[in-house]
Amino acid sequence: MGKAKAPRRLADNEARAVARTLRVSPQKLNLVAAMIRGKSVATALTDLEFSRKRIAGTVRKTLESAIANAENNHGLDVDALVVAEAYVGKSIVMKRFHARGRGRASRIEKPFSHLTIVVRELEEVEAA
């Protein structure tokens, strides 16, 4: 018996990859995610390759994982893929303290983020 298989959340021409608990604030990660949103996969990989942001390497690995998922798991054409969605979510926040003058302390927050990248295969529009 057992449970019925859960339906696929994405369309048939989509694949995704998720990177969890990245040690960067969501605001900083969203700057890099916005840089690749809506671009073709080849252009997005090139932009991440030459980006000066520290987290760009991790975003690139996540994008490559989404591309590999599209190719191997769903049989999509790699050359026709675009970054359909790239969104950032909040994760845990580590709280630390920093000693201040007169015996006081102030709180330092070290945020973490989640990154989800969805790639979509575009159909070629034929000119008639």
C-alpha positions as CSV (number, residue, x, y, z in Angstrom):
1,M,0.0,0.0,0.0
2,G,1.7,3.2,1.2
3,K,1.1,6.8,0.4
4,A,0.4,8.1,-3.1
5,K,3.3,9.9,-4.7
6,A,3.2,13.7,-4.2
7,P,2.5,15.7,-7.3
8,R,5.4,17.7,-8.7
9,R,5.4,21.3,-7.6
10,L,7.1,22.7,-10.7
11,A,6.0,22.6,-14.3
12,D,7.4,19.9,-16.6
13,N,9.8,22.4,-18.2
14,E,11.3,23.6,-14.9
15,A,13.9,22.4,-12.4
16,R,15.3,23.9,-9.2
17,A,18.1,23.8,-6.7
18,V,18.1,25.0,-3.1
19,A,21.1,26.1,-1.0
20,R,20.2,26.2,2.7
21,T,21.9,28.0,5.7
22,L,24.3,30.2,3.8
23,R,26.3,32.4,6.0
24,V,25.3,35.7,4.5
25,S,22.5,38.2,5.2
26,P,19.4,37.9,3.0
27,Q,19.8,41.5,1.9
28,K,23.3,40.9,0.5
29,L,22.4,37.6,-1.0
30,N,19.4,39.2,-2.7
31,L,21.7,41.6,-4.5
32,V,23.5,38.7,-6.2
33,A,20.2,36.8,-6.9
34,A,18.7,39.9,-8.5
35,M,21.8,40.1,-10.8
36,I,21.0,36.7,-12.4
37,R,17.1,36.8,-12.4
38,G,15.6,36.5,-15.8
39,K,18.9,35.9,-17.7
40,S,19.9,33.0,-19.8
41,V,21.9,30.4,-17.9
42,A,25.2,31.0,-19.8
43,T,25.0,34.8,-19.2
44,A,24.2,34.2,-15.5
45,L,27.1,31.9,-15.0
46,T,29.5,34.4,-16.6
47,D,28.1,37.2,-14.5
48,L,28.6,35.2,-11.3
49,E,32.1,34.1,-12.4
50,F,33.3,37.7,-12.6
51,S,31.3,39.1,-9.7
52,R,33.3,40.6,-6.8
53,K,30.8,39.5,-4.1
54,R,32.0,36.8,-1.7
55,I,28.8,34.8,-2.0
56,A,28.8,34.7,-5.8
57,G,30.7,31.4,-5.9
58,T,28.1,29.7,-3.8
59,V,25.3,31.1,-5.9
60,R,27.1,29.8,-9.0
61,K,27.3,26.3,-7.5
62,T,23.6,26.4,-6.8
63,L,22.9,27.5,-10.3
64,E,25.1,24.7,-11.7
65,S,23.2,22.3,-9.5
66,A,19.8,23.5,-10.9
67,I,21.2,23.1,-14.5
68,A,22.4,19.6,-13.7
69,N,18.9,18.8,-12.2
70,A,17.3,20.0,-15.3
71,E,19.5,18.0,-17.6
72,N,19.8,14.7,-15.7
73,N,16.5,14.5,-13.8
74,H,14.1,16.1,-16.2
75,G,15.7,15.8,-19.6
76,L,15.7,19.5,-20.5
77,D,17.9,21.2,-23.1
78,V,20.7,23.1,-21.3
79,D,21.1,25.7,-24.1
80,A,17.4,26.8,-23.8
81,L,17.4,27.4,-20.0
82,V,16.8,30.7,-18.3
83,V,16.8,31.6,-14.7
84,A,13.1,31.9,-14.1
85,E,13.2,32.6,-10.3
86,A,16.0,33.3,-7.8
87,Y,14.6,34.1,-4.4
88,V,16.1,34.4,-0.9
89,G,14.6,33.4,2.4
90,K,15.6,34.1,6.0
91,S,17.2,31.4,8.1
92,I,18.5,31.3,11.6
93,V,20.2,34.3,13.2
94,M,23.1,33.7,15.6
95,K,23.2,36.1,18.5
96,R,26.6,37.2,19.8
97,F,27.6,40.0,22.1
98,H,30.3,42.6,21.9
99,A,31.8,44.2,25.0
100,R,31.4,47.9,25.2
101,G,32.6,50.6,27.6
102,R,31.4,50.9,31.2
103,G,30.7,47.2,31.5
104,R,27.9,47.2,29.0
105,A,27.4,44.9,26.1
106,S,25.7,45.2,22.7
107,R,24.2,42.5,20.6
108,I,25.7,41.4,17.2
109,E,23.5,39.4,14.9
110,K,24.9,37.0,12.4
111,P,22.2,36.1,9.9
112,F,21.9,33.1,7.6
113,S,19.9,32.7,4.4
114,H,18.3,30.2,2.1
115,L,18.6,30.5,-1.7
116,T,16.3,28.9,-4.3
117,I,17.0,29.0,-8.0
118,V,14.4,27.8,-10.6
119,V,15.5,27.3,-14.2
120,R,12.9,27.1,-17.0
121,E,13.3,25.7,-20.5
122,L,12.0,28.2,-23.2
123,E,10.4,26.9,-26.3
124,E,11.9,28.2,-29.6
125,V,9.5,30.5,-31.4
126,E,9.6,29.6,-35.0
127,A,9.1,32.4,-37.6
128,A,6.6,31.4,-40.2
